[in-house]
Amino acid sequence: MEVSRHPTSCGIKNLYPLLLNAILDDRVLLVKKWEGRVGAKEIEVCESMEMARTVLLSASPQAQHFMVLYNLYYTPAKIASWGKTMGIMCPRCGCPNADLCHMFFQCVKLKSLITGISDILKKILKQTIYLTPQMVLLGVDHAVYNSRDRYFLFIAMSVFRSCIASLWRDVEPPRFNQWFSRLLSMYHLENSLYELKGAAAGKRLTRVWAPFSAWLSGPREYVN
Ligand SMILES: [Zn+2]
């Protein structure tokens, strides 16, 4: 029997396809829900699922993607739908019935973070970036970006969602530096994982992180 040199990374790699296969029958319903929430088309929902499987290497962002995709977060709107209405509101702005879209994008308290991220993404990708609810929640917007930039945006949005999720009940929203530090950590972690996987995987790393690597190695303003 062949023994993997890296059993943990192999286990992680297999987790997401298993989850997706388990819920394959729900896909039509899932697409309809996302069309209703953010106007996403079937191709975009499917691409989001595929990119979570192929672009994200670590288990934690994959699990977090699954939580968003299946609306498993305890949003104020979800709790209110169970009949609990007293004191159920967005912890940041006090909006009642705050849904997934509100908690990850529409909340007024997230505005400066989202603007900061858009600005830095514009510098990294050398084009104007319009973050939309679909882009933030699913990580994809098929009409706008080429495939190389879509990879990086998918990762950047995954890191953004993990920042929100980790401070779910905090009154203060995550700060820009928290997002950037997490993105940088993910870059270094994935560098290490790809190095373990060998040269072929290294080419993939170059492709997925190319815009960020180029920006990091070039002259840039101090990020604060
Ligand atoms: Zn809010």
Residues whose N, C-alpha, C, O or C-beta is under 5 A from the ligand:
A	BS01	ZN	C90 R92 C93 G94 C95 C107 V108
